[in-house]
Amino acid sequence: MRVLFLTEYYLYDQRTDVSGVFQRMRMLIDAVKTLGELDILFFTSPGMDTSPAASRQLESTLADHWDVRANVFFRHHETSPIKPFWTRLPFWARCIASGAVAYQSGLSLNSSHRPSVDAVNHCLDRQPDLVLAFRLGTMAPLLRTSRPLPPIFFDLDDAEHVKALRTARHDPGLRPRAAAYASVPILLWSERRAMSLACSTFVCSTRDRRRFRHFPRHQYRAIVPNAVAIPAAHSPCSELTLLYLGNYVYPPNVEAADFLVREIWPRVHARQPNARLLIAGSYAERIPGLAGQPAGVEVLGFVDDLSALYRRTRVVCCPIRVAGGTRVKILEAAAFGKPVVATTVGAEGLDLHNDRELLLRDDPQSFADACVSLLGDPGLAERLGTAARAAVSRLYDREATVVRIRRLITATLESQ
C-alpha cells in the first residue's frame, strides 16, 4: 500500500516546531506510516530550497527526529509577472466555484495555483492507495485536478469559517473586519466541497461534528481529537506562578497573551504581589503588552524542557478568545496534573467540565478571581489538576488516538 500525505506546514526546526498544529500533523503521520510506503508532499513557500538535496535532508530529519521513513516531495514555485487584478478574476471565480480556498490570516488561494496542482498530480502518478490531506488548504489542488482520485481522508482540524468569524469580531480595523466577515460564506462553501470530495473527514470534537451536520456525507465524519502523551505525574508546585505557553507567530496566541498581560494579570498581581506570570514560547516580543515590562512578568522564550517548566507552574492560563479547533496546551497542562483557567472559547470542544476539571471564566475580573483562588488554595489546585489529568488520560491519550485513526482508515478502505 502507498499513502500520500499532504501538508502546508513545513518542518523548519524539529526542536521548536512543536506547536499544536505540528503535534497533530505528527500524530496523523504516525497513524499512517505503518500502513505502507509513505509519500509526503510539502506545499512550501516561495523562495525555499526545493532541490533533491533538500528533499533528502528532510527525509533524514523526519527519520532521525520523528521516526518516520518517507519519500519527501515539494511544490516547485514558478516566478511569473504580476497580472492586473481584472485578469485574475476568472481564476478566483474558478477556485471559489470548486471550493479551492483556504484561510490563514485572510482568505487565501496559496495552494490553488498550478504549481500545487502539478505537484499533486506528480505524486498521484505514483498511484497512492489513499490520500490524507492535512487541513483545508491541502484540499485545494485535489478539488482543482481533473484526474481520478484514490480515497481521500480529510483532516479538517480547525473549522476555518468559525476562526474567520471570531477574527472579525475581535479585529479593531474596519477593513480587515469586513474582509473576514465576507470570507465566512466562502469558507463554508470550501469546507462543504472538501467534505463532499473526501470519503471520510476527521474533526476534533463532537461540537465540530455537530457544526457540519447538514453538510454532505455526515455519516462519514469521524471525531479524531487532539491528544497528548501522558507524562509522569508532578508534585504540586509551591511557587505562586501562572503560566501562558504558546507560539506567538499564531495571532490568536498573541491576542490571548496580550489580554492576559493587560487585563487579567494586573488584577491578580494587585492581590498576590509575590506571584509571577510566566510567558513561554517563541516570538514573545510580538505581544504588545510586554513592551512596558509589566511588574511580575517573566518572559522565558522557547522552553525545551516542558517537564521542568510545568514543575515550577502552579496554574496554567488559556485566555484564548479567537480561533477554532481544540487547545493542545490545555490537554498538555492537564496531563501534567496542572489546574487550568480558560475561556469558553479556549476550552471549546474538550470534554472537560467547568469547576470539576478546569475553571471556565470569560471576563477579566472572574478570570483573575479564579487564578487568585488557585494560587491561594493549594488543595483546590491539586484536586482540579488531579481530576483533569484523569480525564485527559482516559479521553485524550495520544497512543490510543493513533490506533483509532489507523482503524478508522483501514475500516473505511475495507468498506469501499
C-alpha positions as CSV (number, residue, x, y, z in Angstrom):
1,M,0.0,0.0,0.0
2,R,1.1,3.6,-0.7
3,V,0.0,6.6,1.3
4,L,0.2,10.2,0.2
5,F,0.2,12.8,2.9
6,L,-0.4,16.5,2.0
7,T,0.6,19.4,4.2
8,E,1.1,23.1,4.1
9,Y,3.2,23.0,7.3
10,Y,6.9,22.6,6.7
11,L,9.2,21.3,9.4
12,Y,11.8,24.2,9.7
13,D,13.2,23.2,13.0
14,Q,12.4,19.9,14.7
15,R,13.3,21.4,18.1
16,T,11.0,24.4,18.0
17,D,8.2,23.2,15.6
18,V,6.2,21.6,18.4
19,S,3.1,23.8,18.5
20,G,-0.4,22.1,18.4
21,V,-0.5,22.0,14.6
22,F,2.7,20.1,14.3
23,Q,1.7,17.8,17.1
24,R,-1.5,16.9,15.3
25,M,0.4,16.5,12.0
26,R,2.9,14.2,13.6
27,M,0.1,12.2,15.2
28,L,-1.6,11.7,11.8
29,I,1.6,10.7,10.2
30,D,2.3,8.2,13.0
31,A,-1.1,6.6,12.3
32,V,-0.5,6.0,8.6
33,K,3.3,5.3,8.5
34,T,2.8,1.6,9.2
35,L,0.1,1.1,6.6
36,G,2.6,1.0,3.7
37,E,5.1,3.2,1.9
38,L,4.6,6.9,2.8
39,D,5.0,9.9,0.4
40,I,4.7,13.4,2.0
41,L,4.1,16.4,-0.2
42,F,5.0,19.7,1.4
43,F,3.4,22.9,-0.1
44,T,6.4,25.1,0.6
45,S,6.6,28.8,0.5
46,P,8.2,30.7,-2.4
47,G,11.9,31.1,-2.2
48,M,12.5,27.9,-0.3
49,D,15.1,25.3,-1.4
50,T,13.1,22.5,-3.2
51,S,16.0,20.7,-4.7
52,P,16.5,16.9,-4.5
53,A,19.2,17.5,-1.9
54,A,16.7,19.4,0.3
55,S,14.2,16.6,-0.1
56,R,16.8,14.1,1.1
57,Q,17.8,16.3,4.0
58,L,14.2,16.5,5.2
59,E,13.8,12.7,4.8
60,S,16.8,12.3,7.1
61,T,15.4,14.8,9.6
62,L,12.0,13.0,9.7
63,A,13.7,9.6,10.2
64,D,16.0,10.9,13.0
65,H,13.6,13.1,14.9
66,W,10.1,11.8,14.2
67,D,10.9,8.1,13.5
68,V,9.2,8.5,10.1
69,R,10.5,6.9,6.9
70,A,9.0,8.8,4.0
71,N,9.6,10.0,0.5
72,V,9.6,13.8,0.6
73,F,8.3,15.9,-2.3
74,F,7.9,19.7,-2.6
75,R,5.7,22.1,-4.5
76,H,8.0,23.9,-7.0
77,H,7.1,27.5,-7.5
78,E,7.2,29.4,-10.7
79,T,8.2,33.0,-11.0
80,S,5.6,34.9,-13.1
81,P,4.9,38.6,-13.6
82,I,2.2,40.2,-11.5
83,K,-1.0,40.3,-13.6
84,P,-3.6,43.1,-13.5
85,F,-6.4,42.4,-11.0
86,W,-9.1,42.0,-13.6
87,T,-7.2,39.3,-15.4
88,R,-7.0,37.3,-12.2
89,L,-10.8,37.4,-11.5
90,P,-11.6,34.3,-13.7
91,F,-9.0,32.3,-11.7
92,W,-10.6,33.5,-8.4
93,A,-14.1,32.6,-9.8
94,R,-13.0,29.1,-10.8
95,C,-11.3,28.5,-7.4
96,I,-14.3,29.6,-5.4
97,A,-16.7,27.6,-7.6
98,S,-14.7,24.5,-6.9
99,G,-14.2,25.3,-3.2
100,A,-10.4,25.6,-3.6
101,V,-9.7,28.3,-1.0
102,A,-8.2,28.3,2.5
103,Y,-7.9,30.7,5.4
104,Q,-4.9,31.6,7.4
105,S,-4.7,35.3,8.4
106,G,-7.0,36.0,5.5
107,L,-8.8,34.4,2.5
108,S,-6.0,32.6,0.6
109,L,-5.5,30.8,-2.7
110,N,-2.0,29.7,-1.8
111,S,-2.5,26.0,-2.7
112,S,-4.9,26.6,-5.6
113,H,-2.4,27.7,-8.2
114,R,-0.9,25.5,-11.0
115,P,2.3,24.6,-9.1
116,S,0.3,22.9,-6.4
117,V,-1.9,21.0,-8.8
118,D,1.2,19.9,-10.7
119,A,2.9,18.7,-7.5
120,V,-0.2,16.7,-6.5
121,N,-0.5,15.2,-10.0
122,H,3.1,14.2,-9.9
123,C,2.5,12.4,-6.6
124,L,-0.7,10.8,-7.9
125,D,1.4,9.4,-10.8
126,R,2.9,7.1,-8.1
127,Q,-0.5,5.6,-7.6
128,P,-1.2,6.0,-3.9
129,D,-3.9,3.9,-2.4
130,L,-5.1,6.7,-0.2
131,V,-4.5,10.4,0.3
132,L,-4.5,12.0,3.8
133,A,-5.0,15.8,3.4
134,F,-4.0,17.8,6.5
135,R,-6.2,20.9,6.8
136,L,-8.4,22.8,4.4
137,G,-5.6,24.3,2.2
138,T,-4.3,21.0,1.0
139,M,-7.7,20.1,-0.4
140,A,-7.5,22.9,-2.9
141,P,-5.3,21.1,-5.6
142,L,-7.4,18.0,-5.1
143,L,-10.6,20.0,-5.8
144,R,-9.0,21.6,-8.9
145,T,-7.4,18.5,-10.5
146,S,-9.5,16.7,-13.2
147,R,-8.0,13.3,-12.8
148,P,-9.5,10.3,-10.9
149,L,-8.6,10.2,-7.3
150,P,-8.0,7.5,-4.7
151,P,-9.9,7.5,-1.4
152,I,-9.3,10.8,0.3
153,F,-9.2,11.3,4.1
154,F,-9.5,15.0,5.0
155,D,-8.4,16.2,8.4
156,L,-10.2,19.5,9.0
157,D,-8.5,20.2,12.3
158,D,-9.9,23.8,12.6
159,A,-13.3,24.9,11.4
160,E,-12.0,27.7,9.3
161,H,-15.2,29.7,8.9
162,V,-15.5,29.8,12.7
163,K,-12.0,31.2,13.0
164,A,-12.8,33.8,10.4
165,L,-15.9,34.8,12.2
166,R,-14.2,35.2,15.6
167,T,-11.3,37.1,14.0
168,A,-13.8,39.5,12.5
169,R,-15.4,40.1,15.9
170,H,-12.1,41.0,17.6
171,D,-10.4,42.9,14.8
172,P,-10.3,46.6,15.5
173,G,-9.9,47.7,11.9
174,L,-13.0,48.2,9.8
175,R,-11.5,47.0,6.5
176,P,-9.9,43.7,7.8
177,R,-13.1,43.1,9.9
178,A,-15.3,43.4,6.8
179,A,-12.9,41.2,4.8
180,A,-13.1,38.5,7.5
181,Y,-16.9,38.6,7.6
182,A,-17.0,38.4,3.8
183,S,-14.8,35.3,3.8
184,V,-17.2,33.3,6.1
185,P,-19.7,32.1,3.4
186,I,-16.8,31.4,1.0
187,L,-15.0,29.3,3.7
188,L,-18.3,27.4,4.4
189,W,-18.6,26.6,0.8
190,S,-14.9,25.5,0.6
191,E,-15.5,23.2,3.7
192,R,-18.6,21.8,2.1
193,R,-16.9,21.0,-1.2
194,A,-13.9,19.4,0.6
195,M,-16.1,17.2,2.7
196,S,-18.1,16.2,-0.4
197,L,-14.8,15.0,-2.1
198,A,-13.5,13.1,0.9
199,C,-14.5,9.6,1.7
200,S,-14.0,10.5,5.4
201,T,-13.5,13.8,7.2
202,F,-11.8,14.0,10.6
203,V,-12.9,16.7,13.1
204,C,-11.6,17.5,16.5
205,S,-14.7,17.3,18.6
206,T,-18.4,16.4,18.9
207,R,-19.1,20.1,18.7
208,D,-17.3,20.4,15.3
209,R,-19.1,17.3,14.0
210,R,-22.4,18.9,15.0
211,R,-21.5,22.1,13.2
212,F,-21.3,20.3,9.9
213,R,-24.3,18.0,10.4
214,H,-26.1,19.5,7.4
215,F,-23.1,19.0,5.1
216,P,-22.9,16.0,2.7
217,R,-21.5,12.7,3.9
218,H,-22.2,13.5,7.5
219,Q,-22.1,9.8,8.4
220,Y,-18.5,9.7,7.2
221,R,-17.3,12.4,9.6
222,A,-15.3,10.9,12.4
223,I,-14.1,12.6,15.7
224,V,-10.3,12.5,16.0
225,P,-9.4,14.6,19.0
226,N,-6.2,16.3,19.6
227,A,-4.2,14.1,22.0
228,V,-1.0,14.2,24.1
229,A,1.4,11.7,25.6
230,I,0.7,11.2,29.3
231,P,3.8,12.0,31.3
232,A,4.7,11.0,34.9
233,A,2.6,12.9,37.5
234,H,4.1,16.0,39.0
235,S,4.0,17.0,42.7
236,P,2.1,20.2,43.3
237,C,4.1,23.4,42.8
238,S,4.8,25.6,45.9
239,E,5.6,28.7,43.8
240,L,2.9,31.3,43.1
241,T,3.2,31.1,39.4
242,L,0.8,31.4,36.4
243,L,1.9,30.2,33.0
244,Y,0.8,31.0,29.5
245,L,2.5,28.9,26.8
246,G,2.2,29.5,23.1
247,N,3.8,30.2,19.8
248,Y,3.4,33.9,19.1
249,V,3.6,33.6,15.3
250,Y,0.0,32.5,15.7
251,P,-2.1,35.7,16.0
252,P,-4.8,34.2,18.4
253,N,-2.0,33.4,20.9
254,V,-0.7,36.9,20.6
255,E,-4.2,38.3,21.3
256,A,-4.7,35.9,24.2
257,A,-1.3,36.7,25.8
258,D,-1.9,40.4,25.4
259,F,-5.4,40.1,27.0
260,L,-3.8,38.2,29.9
261,V,-0.9,40.7,30.4
262,R,-3.0,43.9,30.1
263,E,-6.4,43.0,31.6
264,I,-6.1,39.9,33.8
265,W,-2.6,39.9,35.3
266,P,-2.8,43.4,36.9
267,R,-5.9,42.2,38.8
268,V,-4.0,39.1,40.0
269,H,-0.8,40.9,40.9
270,A,-2.7,43.6,42.9
271,R,-4.0,40.8,45.2
272,Q,-0.9,38.5,45.1
273,P,2.1,40.8,44.8
274,N,4.5,37.9,45.2
275,A,3.0,35.9,42.3
276,R,4.7,35.8,38.9
277,L,3.4,35.4,35.4
278,L,5.5,33.1,33.1
279,I,5.2,33.8,29.4
280,A,6.8,30.9,27.5
281,G,7.1,30.3,23.8
282,S,8.8,31.6,20.7
283,Y,8.5,35.3,19.5
284,A,7.0,36.7,22.7
285,E,8.3,40.1,21.6
286,R,5.2,40.2,19.3
287,I,3.0,40.6,22.4
288,P,2.2,44.4,22.6
289,G,1.5,44.3,26.4
290,L,5.1,43.2,27.2
291,A,6.6,46.4,25.7
292,G,6.2,48.3,29.1
293,Q,7.9,45.5,31.0
294,P,4.9,44.9,33.4
295,A,5.8,44.0,37.0
296,G,5.9,40.4,38.0
297,V,6.0,39.1,34.4
298,E,8.9,36.7,33.4
299,V,9.4,36.1,29.6
300,L,11.1,32.7,29.1
301,G,11.2,32.4,25.3
302,F,11.2,28.9,23.8
303,V,11.5,26.2,26.5
304,D,13.0,22.9,25.6
305,D,12.2,21.1,28.8
306,L,8.4,21.2,29.3
307,S,8.6,18.9,32.3
308,A,10.8,21.4,34.1
309,L,8.6,24.3,33.1
310,Y,5.4,22.6,34.5
311,R,7.3,21.7,37.7
312,R,7.6,25.4,38.5
313,T,4.0,26.2,37.5
314,R,1.0,26.4,39.9
315,V,-1.7,27.4,37.4
316,V,-2.0,27.4,33.6
317,C,-3.9,30.1,31.8
318,C,-5.6,29.8,28.4
319,P,-7.5,33.1,27.7
320,I,-8.0,32.3,24.0
321,R,-10.8,34.4,22.5
322,V,-10.2,33.9,18.8
323,A,-9.6,30.7,16.7
324,G,-11.3,27.3,16.3
325,G,-10.2,23.7,16.9
326,T,-9.2,22.5,20.3
327,R,-6.3,23.6,22.5
328,V,-3.4,21.1,22.8
329,K,-1.9,23.4,25.5
330,I,-4.9,22.7,27.8
331,L,-4.5,18.9,27.3
332,E,-0.8,19.1,27.9
333,A,-1.2,21.1,31.1
334,A,-3.9,18.7,32.4
335,A,-1.7,15.7,31.5
336,F,0.9,17.1,33.9
337,G,-1.7,17.5,36.6
338,K,-1.9,21.3,36.5
339,P,-5.1,23.2,37.2
340,V,-6.2,25.3,34.2
341,V,-8.2,28.5,33.9
342,A,-9.5,29.0,30.4
343,T,-12.1,31.0,28.5
344,T,-15.1,29.2,27.0
345,V,-13.5,29.5,23.5
346,G,-10.2,28.3,24.8
347,A,-11.6,25.1,26.1
348,E,-14.2,24.6,23.3
349,G,-14.6,21.1,22.1
350,L,-12.9,19.5,25.1
351,D,-14.8,17.0,27.3
352,L,-13.6,18.7,30.5
353,H,-16.2,20.0,32.9
354,N,-16.3,23.5,34.4
355,D,-15.5,23.6,38.2
356,R,-14.6,19.9,38.1
357,E,-11.6,19.5,35.8
358,L,-10.9,23.2,34.9
359,L,-12.3,26.6,35.5
360,L,-14.0,28.5,32.7
361,R,-14.1,32.3,33.0
362,D,-14.6,34.8,30.2
363,D,-14.3,38.3,31.6
364,P,-11.0,39.7,33.1
365,Q,-12.3,40.0,36.6
366,S,-13.7,36.5,37.0
367,F,-10.7,35.0,35.2
368,A,-8.4,36.8,37.7
369,D,-10.5,35.7,40.7
370,A,-10.2,32.1,39.6
371,C,-6.4,32.5,39.3
372,V,-6.1,34.1,42.7
373,S,-8.3,31.3,44.3
374,L,-6.0,28.6,42.8
375,L,-2.8,30.4,43.9
376,G,-4.1,30.8,47.4
377,D,-5.6,27.3,47.9
378,P,-3.1,24.5,47.1
379,G,-5.7,21.9,48.0
380,L,-8.2,23.2,45.3
381,A,-5.4,23.4,42.8
382,E,-4.3,19.8,43.4
383,R,-7.9,18.5,43.2
384,L,-8.6,20.3,40.0
385,G,-5.3,19.2,38.4
386,T,-5.7,15.5,39.5
387,A,-9.3,15.4,38.1
388,A,-8.0,17.0,34.8
389,R,-5.2,14.5,34.5
390,A,-7.5,11.6,35.0
391,A,-9.9,12.9,32.3
392,V,-7.1,13.5,29.8
393,S,-5.6,10.1,30.4
394,R,-9.0,8.5,29.7
395,L,-10.1,10.6,26.7
396,Y,-7.0,12.1,25.0
397,D,-4.2,9.7,25.2
398,R,-2.0,10.0,22.1
399,E,-1.2,6.3,21.7
400,A,-4.8,5.3,21.8
401,T,-5.8,8.1,19.3
402,V,-3.1,6.9,16.9
403,V,-4.5,3.4,17.0
404,R,-8.1,4.8,16.5
405,I,-7.0,6.8,13.4
406,R,-5.4,3.8,11.8
407,R,-8.5,1.6,12.5
408,L,-10.8,4.3,11.0
409,I,-8.8,4.4,7.8
410,T,-8.5,0.7,7.4
411,A,-12.2,0.1,8.1
412,T,-13.2,2.8,5.6
413,L,-10.9,1.3,2.9
414,E,-12.3,-2.1,3.5
415,S,-15.9,-0.9,3.1
416,Q,-15.1,0.9,-0.2
